[in-house]
Amino acid sequence: MIVSEDFAKKFVARYGLNIPPGRVAQTPDEAAAIASELGGASVVKALIPSGGRGKAGGVQVCASVEAAREAAGSLLGRELLGHAVTRVLIEKAMPIAREMYVGIVANSATDMIDLIVSLSGGVEIEDTVQHSRAVLHLAVEPGNVLPVHRVRAWLRQANVQTIDIPALADVLVKLYRAAADLDAMLLEINPLAVLQDGSLVLLDCKLEIDDNGLARQPELAELYRVSLSDREQRARELGVSFVPLDGDIGVITSGAGLGMGTLDLLKQQGLSPANFLDTGGGISESLVEGALELIMEPSQVRGAIVNLYGGINRMLEAAKGIVAALENIQGNRPIVVKILGNQQEEAWNMLASEPNIHVIRVVQTEAAVARLAELVRN
Amino acid sequence: MTTRLLDQDTRAIVQGITGKVGQAQTHWMLRAGTKLVAGVTPGRGSGQVEGLPVYNTVAEAVQNENANASVIFVPAMVARDAAFEAIAAGLRLIVIVTEHIPIRDTMEIKARARIAGATVIGPNCPGIFVPGIGKLGIMPTSIFQKGNIGIVGRSATLSYEVIANLTDAGLGQTAAVGIGGDPVVCTEFTEVLKLFEADPVTRGIVLVGEIGGSAEERAAEFISKMSKPVVALIAGRAAPPGRRFGHAGAIIRAGTGGAQQKIEALCKAGVSIANTPCEIPILLKRRLLGD
């Protein structure tokens, strides 16, 4: 999950890091009122979960209260980088002497936590980080302890001269700890500003969280919950993984790899998936019922495949779930069912007489997909 | 199969044996012939589950039952501690079946295992199956047949379909290892491929990969130096970028993790690429006869 800038800043500020004064507005009038409170010059920023926002015009520096009102008016309601802008952050404009870049990255290719510092920040940092030798890089073993003396020694060794090393090391260690505590995959400050009085302030804050960490992050979990669409939320309550797609074939599988394999076979048959639903390991009657209703709900869905490898789960439960869902599914749309596992014969027998259900009794998903292709074309 | 993994000397414990899943899977692991010697659940160390003694700590199970391996079924939020306990008790092989473990926890487990010299498989994986020996994990026994093919895969259920296809085609297996679907896994393709390359019984290998990360590309580097034929299936060729497909690791982002670049890297390393699970036995037979 990408945490929006206002919340990300709120969380990291708890570690004693400086952020500019500011608040969120949802209307131009609110924006003007906040700019006025802040004393005139402000920065108006579109709150969207995406990088590249500055370049796309999502950050506007405003010299007056009226300019802030106009900037908010131009951003609110607009689509920016594929996201609708419904909130803007109004912050006090800071007297910047210099800008830097800092990133804390959980690197899944090296299994290390990378600290990345560039003494020149700004919107072109993606290019700088990839191409420049002016970028400092420290790989730290995973964990939540990074001694500040180690960071100071590293900065000294890198011959950092124009920045106060203890102050920068203090910020880096606090960011490192925040990233560890928040289960961050990425915590990026671009820019980290040095103000004219020498203090360090986080002008931006990009925070990407490991979704697996949400179970121990109650505040983040609540943000995540309210960010979901109605159908995504129902999927979460069912305990399944659900991805809406553009096509017209519903897909349920018991496992991610089998699901992706099924999508590939559908494509080879010229069929296009409307969604992807992975039941995970625990298959129950109510789960299958809810899952089937969910994937058949969009009216453009012409047919579906239910591809379950149940292992020790009782597949009769899955069959009962399918039968129960059929009562609430509209229209004569074919559903091809391939069920294997404990009680597979009982499941096949139960489904054999159901209208619109077509049971495949072999292990090959190819056979199920071919049958579905035949059915939706007739 | 002679490997450092599951073999006739393995004496395994089940961490989380008193949970619903742990108990049920213990039953099926025993039915598959696995040498399980105990269970561990903190605070529940008394009595028996499926005829196995239950201890409070891994150290007690090691001391009393001479255990040397573990399979972990504890909830995600306590899995790191369970793995740390197993590593600290000196176990050499640890399979973590649990899914939804935070990635940073997995990174810590991996770092600690490396220092201790323990092999950790997973997390979010179906484990290991060795026909004739047994299983640590949840792979269904019915699909296996003893033979000469090694299987290594990131996904569980797609690997099952591949294994069932092999068995149907008369190609039995030496072992199957599910390395897990998370962005960070403690044992990668390459380490398992090394075991298959060194194993005198294994004649051919099937790799079941998927979109996300660069594990297949890293595997390709090793495969280019292997003597045994490898056939691969990469799932997610039809998946659009930026979406996560069930597995936390199955996502194409910022130009990396796409199926096509994995397929190209594997092809270059001499791997035969199957377009469907059914093609795998055909390609493998061709390679076994040709090589």
HADDOCK unambig.tbl for C-alpha pairs under 7 A between the chains (distance, minus, plus):
assign (segid A and resid 108 and name CA) (segid B and resid 183 and name CA) 6.34 0.50 0.50
assign (segid A and resid 108 and name CA) (segid B and resid 184 and name CA) 5.64 0.50 0.50
assign (segid A and resid 111 and name CA) (segid B and resid 107 and name CA) 5.61 0.50 0.50
assign (segid A and resid 142 and name CA) (segid B and resid 104 and name CA) 6.79 0.50 0.50
assign (segid A and resid 142 and name CA) (segid B and resid 107 and name CA) 6.20 0.50 0.50
assign (segid A and resid 142 and name CA) (segid B and resid 108 and name CA) 5.52 0.50 0.50
assign (segid A and resid 143 and name CA) (segid B and resid 108 and name CA) 6.45 0.50 0.50
assign (segid A and resid 183 and name CA) (segid B and resid 104 and name CA) 6.88 0.50 0.50
assign (segid A and resid 210 and name CA) (segid B and resid 102 and name CA) 6.70 0.50 0.50
assign (segid A and resid 210 and name CA) (segid B and resid 103 and name CA) 6.87 0.50 0.50
assign (segid A and resid 212 and name CA) (segid B and resid 100 and name CA) 5.03 0.50 0.50
assign (segid A and resid 212 and name CA) (segid B and resid 101 and name CA) 5.89 0.50 0.50
assign (segid A and resid 212 and name CA) (segid B and resid 102 and name CA) 4.69 0.50 0.50
assign (segid A and resid 213 and name CA) (segid B and resid 102 and name CA) 4.94 0.50 0.50
assign (segid A and resid 241 and name CA) (segid B and resid 246 and name CA) 5.44 0.50 0.50
assign (segid A and resid 255 and name CA) (segid B and resid 156 and name CA) 6.99 0.50 0.50
assign (segid A and resid 255 and name CA) (segid B and resid 157 and name CA) 5.69 0.50 0.50
assign (segid A and resid 256 and name CA) (segid B and resid 155 and name CA) 6.79 0.50 0.50
assign (segid A and resid 256 and name CA) (segid B and resid 245 and name CA) 6.26 0.50 0.50
assign (segid A and resid 256 and name CA) (segid B and resid 246 and name CA) 4.67 0.50 0.50
assign (segid A and resid 256 and name CA) (segid B and resid 247 and name CA) 5.71 0.50 0.50
assign (segid A and resid 257 and name CA) (segid B and resid 155 and name CA) 4.83 0.50 0.50
assign (segid A and resid 257 and name CA) (segid B and resid 156 and name CA) 6.90 0.50 0.50
assign (segid A and resid 257 and name CA) (segid B and resid 157 and name CA) 6.47 0.50 0.50
assign (segid A and resid 257 and name CA) (segid B and resid 158 and name CA) 5.15 0.50 0.50
assign (segid A and resid 257 and name CA) (segid B and resid 235 and name CA) 6.36 0.50 0.50
assign (segid A and resid 258 and name CA) (segid B and resid 157 and name CA) 5.52 0.50 0.50
assign (segid A and resid 258 and name CA) (segid B and resid 158 and name CA) 4.26 0.50 0.50
assign (segid A and resid 260 and name CA) (segid B and resid 235 and name CA) 5.34 0.50 0.50
assign (segid A and resid 260 and name CA) (segid B and resid 236 and name CA) 4.72 0.50 0.50
assign (segid A and resid 261 and name CA) (segid B and resid 235 and name CA) 4.90 0.50 0.50
assign (segid A and resid 261 and name CA) (segid B and resid 236 and name CA) 6.28 0.50 0.50
assign (segid A and resid 263 and name CA) (segid B and resid 238 and name CA) 6.16 0.50 0.50
assign (segid A and resid 264 and name CA) (segid B and resid 236 and name CA) 6.28 0.50 0.50
assign (segid A and resid 264 and name CA) (segid B and resid 237 and name CA) 5.92 0.50 0.50
assign (segid A and resid 264 and name CA) (segid B and resid 238 and name CA) 5.09 0.50 0.50
assign (segid A and resid 267 and name CA) (segid B and resid 238 and name CA) 6.56 0.50 0.50
assign (segid A and resid 278 and name CA) (segid B and resid 246 and name CA) 5.94 0.50 0.50
assign (segid A and resid 309 and name CA) (segid B and resid 157 and name CA) 6.43 0.50 0.50
assign (segid A and resid 311 and name CA) (segid B and resid 140 and name CA) 5.73 0.50 0.50
assign (segid A and resid 363 and name CA) (segid B and resid 161 and name CA) 6.59 0.50 0.50
